[in-house]
């Protein structure tokens, strides 16, 4: 008689031990099922989003068509009523006085009342500081 490696009693239970699933195999099967479910959920979500985007695109296209039709009707009505100016009308010319060019420097404002006159700005040569 042999002792069982699983339970330690004096009987032969190798047939029963072989029938029991290995815990690592069981864990791998559960993980595989989980991965399949996650992939199915992702695919369904992707299909639903694509359907949504397709519906939005169709609605926007229909709206653009309706807008174009309305604009064409308005333009057609304006042309029929003669509200649109003829192309033979003379263009309007507006005379603009030339801008005064005083040499490029900005105009300095007078100092405010009660404040001292500002000193002229001194230019400094600022390098990169690495030399």
C-alpha positions in Angstrom: 0.0 0.0 0.0 1.2 3.5 -0.8 0.7 6.7 1.0 -1.1 9.4 -0.8 1.0 12.5 -1.5 -2.0 14.7 -1.3 -3.7 13.6 1.9 -1.0 11.4 3.5 -3.3 8.5 4.2 -2.7 4.9 3.3 -4.7 4.5 0.1 -4.1 4.9 -3.6 -5.7 8.1 -4.8 -3.6 8.9 -7.8 -6.7 8.7 -10.0 -8.5 11.3 -7.9 -5.4 13.5 -7.8 -5.1 13.4 -11.6 -8.7 14.4 -12.0 -8.3 17.6 -9.9 -7.4 20.7 -11.9 -4.1 22.3 -11.5 -4.5 25.7 -9.8 -2.2 27.4 -12.3 -4.2 26.1 -15.2 -7.4 27.3 -13.6 -5.9 30.8 -13.0 -4.7 30.9 -16.7 -8.2 29.9 -17.9 -9.9 32.6 -15.7 -7.4 35.2 -17.0 -8.1 34.1 -20.6 -11.9 34.4 -20.1 -11.4 37.9 -18.6 -9.2 39.0 -21.5 -11.9 37.8 -24.0 -14.6 39.7 -22.1 -12.6 42.9 -22.0 -11.9 42.6 -25.8 -15.6 42.1 -26.5 -16.5 45.1 -24.4 -13.9 47.2 -26.1 -15.1 46.2 -29.5 -18.7 46.9 -28.7 -17.7 50.4 -27.3 -15.7 51.0 -30.5 -18.7 50.1 -32.7 -21.0 52.3 -30.7 -18.6 55.3 -30.9 -18.3 54.8 -34.7 -22.1 54.6 -35.0 -22.3 57.9 -33.0 -19.7 59.7 -35.1 -21.4 58.5 -38.3 -24.8 59.8 -37.1 -23.3 63.2 -36.1 -21.6 63.4 -39.5 -24.9 62.7 -41.3 -26.7 65.4 -39.2 -24.0 67.9 -40.0 -24.1 67.1 -43.7 -27.8 67.5 -43.8 -27.6 70.8 -41.9 -25.0 72.1 -44.5 -27.3 71.1 -47.3 -30.2 72.9 -45.8 -28.1 76.0 -45.2 -26.9 76.0 -48.8 -30.4 75.7 -50.0 -31.6 78.5 -47.8 -28.7 80.8 -48.9 -29.4 80.0 -52.6 -33.1 80.9 -52.1 -32.2 84.2 -50.5 -29.7 85.1 -53.2 -32.2 84.1 -55.9 -34.9 86.2 -54.3 -32.5 89.2 -54.0 -31.6 88.9 -57.7 -35.2 88.6 -58.8 -36.2 91.7 -56.8 -33.2 93.7 -58.1 -31.8 94.4 -54.6 -28.3 93.4 -55.7 -26.3 96.3 -57.1 -25.3 96.1 -60.7 -21.7 95.4 -61.6 -21.5 98.5 -63.7 -21.8 100.7 -60.6 -18.8 102.9 -60.0 -16.5 101.8 -57.2 -16.3 104.1 -54.2 -12.9 105.6 -53.6 -12.1 106.9 -50.1 -9.2 109.4 -49.8 -7.1 108.7 -46.7 -4.6 111.3 -45.6 -1.0 110.1 -45.6 0.5 109.1 -42.3 3.0 111.5 -40.8 6.6 110.1 -40.8 8.7 111.9 -38.2 11.8 109.7 -38.3 10.8 106.5 -36.6 11.2 107.3 -32.9 8.1 107.3 -30.8 6.7 110.5 -29.5 7.6 111.3 -25.9 4.9 112.5 -23.6 5.4 115.4 -21.3 6.0 114.6 -17.6 3.0 114.5 -15.3 2.5 117.5 -13.0 4.6 117.3 -9.8 6.8 114.5 -11.0 10.5 114.8 -11.8 11.6 114.6 -15.4 12.7 111.0 -16.3 16.3 110.5 -17.1 17.1 109.3 -20.6 17.4 105.6 -20.9 20.9 104.2 -21.0 21.6 101.4 -23.3 23.5 98.5 -22.0 25.0 95.8 -24.1 23.7 92.5 -22.7 25.5 89.4 -23.9 24.7 85.8 -23.4 26.7 85.7 -20.1 28.5 82.6 -21.1 31.8 84.4 -22.1 
